[in-house]
Amino acid sequence: MRDVAVELRGQGGVTLPATLQITSLTDRARFKRALKTSGMLFGLALASLPIPPIHWILVPGFLIAAVIAFFVRMQTNELLGGHVNCPKCQASFPLESQPPTWPLDLTCHHCKAQLTVVPLP
């Protein structure tokens, strides 16, 4: 796990410094994460079998999504996490675990302000 300094930019040009954590995933952790996601989609395919008119679309769709999700999850080797404070309302909210792609577009959970997160040089 490593820390990265970022800047939160809110509406109206308000900025606030913050620190987020980037976690590197091992091969085993990536495999377990990918298998869990694919398993959930496979379960949804099985659950949609008894629904007669739409099972012709749902079952193949969930099975294709399970295969695609497995390979997408296996390619993700870093996850971003932590807590950020909104520059507008100063409330703290958790950042959902996601790949670090910059800039991040967030919405404050409290005041619904649109935020942009950029790394500091």
C-alpha positions as CSV (number, residue, x, y, z in Angstrom):
1,M,0.0,0.0,0.0
2,R,1.3,3.4,-0.9
3,D,-0.1,6.9,-0.3
4,V,-0.6,9.5,-3.1
5,A,-1.2,13.2,-2.5
6,V,-4.2,14.5,-4.5
7,E,-6.1,17.7,-4.8
8,L,-9.9,17.8,-4.7
9,R,-11.5,20.4,-6.9
10,G,-15.0,21.4,-6.2
11,Q,-17.5,23.6,-7.9
12,G,-16.6,27.3,-7.9
13,G,-12.8,26.6,-7.9
14,V,-12.7,25.5,-4.3
15,T,-9.7,23.1,-3.8
16,L,-8.6,20.9,-0.9
17,P,-5.5,18.7,-0.5
18,A,-6.0,15.0,0.4
19,T,-4.2,11.7,0.6
20,L,-5.5,8.5,-0.9
21,Q,-4.1,4.9,-0.6
22,I,-3.3,2.8,-3.6
23,T,-3.2,-0.9,-2.9
24,S,-1.3,-3.3,-5.2
25,L,-3.1,-6.6,-5.6
26,T,-1.3,-9.9,-5.7
27,D,-2.1,-12.5,-8.4
28,R,-4.1,-14.6,-5.9
29,A,-6.1,-11.6,-4.8
30,R,-6.9,-10.6,-8.4
31,F,-8.0,-14.2,-9.2
32,K,-10.2,-14.4,-6.1
33,R,-11.8,-11.0,-6.9
34,A,-12.4,-12.0,-10.6
35,L,-13.8,-15.4,-9.6
36,K,-16.2,-13.8,-7.1
37,T,-17.6,-11.3,-9.7
38,S,-17.9,-14.0,-12.3
39,G,-19.6,-16.4,-9.8
40,M,-22.2,-13.7,-9.0
41,L,-23.0,-13.2,-12.7
42,F,-23.1,-17.0,-13.2
43,G,-25.5,-17.2,-10.3
44,L,-27.7,-14.6,-11.9
45,A,-27.8,-16.6,-15.1
46,L,-29.0,-19.7,-13.1
47,A,-31.5,-17.6,-11.2
48,S,-33.0,-16.2,-14.5
49,L,-33.5,-19.7,-16.0
50,P,-37.1,-20.1,-14.7
51,I,-38.3,-16.8,-16.1
52,P,-39.8,-18.0,-19.4
53,P,-40.0,-15.1,-21.8
54,I,-36.8,-13.3,-21.0
55,H,-34.5,-16.2,-20.1
56,W,-33.6,-16.4,-23.8
57,I,-31.8,-13.0,-23.4
58,L,-30.8,-12.9,-19.7
59,V,-29.0,-16.3,-19.4
60,P,-26.7,-15.8,-22.4
61,G,-26.2,-12.1,-21.4
62,F,-25.1,-13.0,-17.9
63,L,-22.8,-15.8,-19.1
64,I,-21.1,-13.5,-21.6
65,A,-20.8,-10.8,-18.9
66,A,-19.3,-13.4,-16.5
67,V,-16.5,-14.2,-18.9
68,I,-15.8,-10.5,-19.8
69,A,-15.9,-9.5,-16.1
70,F,-13.4,-12.2,-15.2
71,F,-10.8,-10.9,-17.7
72,V,-11.4,-7.3,-16.8
73,R,-11.0,-7.9,-13.1
74,M,-7.8,-10.0,-13.7
75,Q,-6.2,-7.0,-15.5
76,T,-6.8,-4.6,-12.6
77,N,-3.6,-4.7,-10.4
78,E,-4.1,-1.6,-8.3
79,L,-7.1,-0.3,-6.3
80,L,-7.6,3.2,-5.0
81,G,-9.3,3.8,-1.6
82,G,-9.5,6.0,1.4
83,H,-11.6,8.9,2.8
84,V,-12.0,12.3,1.3
85,N,-13.4,15.6,2.6
86,C,-15.7,17.6,0.4
87,P,-14.4,21.1,-0.2
88,K,-18.0,22.4,-0.2
89,C,-19.6,20.9,2.9
90,Q,-16.4,19.6,4.7
91,A,-18.1,16.2,5.2
92,S,-15.9,13.1,5.0
93,F,-17.0,10.2,2.9
94,P,-15.3,6.9,1.8
95,L,-14.0,6.5,-1.7
96,E,-15.3,3.3,-3.4
97,S,-12.6,0.8,-4.3
98,Q,-11.7,1.5,-7.9
99,P,-8.7,1.5,-10.3
100,P,-6.7,4.7,-10.2
101,T,-7.5,6.5,-13.4
102,W,-6.9,10.3,-13.3
103,P,-8.8,12.5,-13.1
104,L,-11.4,10.9,-10.9
105,D,-14.9,12.3,-11.0
106,L,-16.8,12.0,-7.7
107,T,-20.0,13.1,-6.2
108,C,-20.1,14.1,-2.5
109,H,-22.4,11.7,-0.6
110,H,-23.8,14.5,1.6
111,C,-24.3,17.6,-0.5
112,K,-24.1,16.0,-4.0
113,A,-21.4,18.4,-5.2
114,Q,-19.4,17.3,-8.2
115,L,-15.7,16.8,-7.4
116,T,-12.6,16.2,-9.5
117,V,-9.6,14.4,-7.9
118,V,-6.2,15.0,-9.5
119,P,-2.8,13.8,-8.3
120,L,-0.3,16.4,-7.1
121,P,3.1,16.4,-8.9
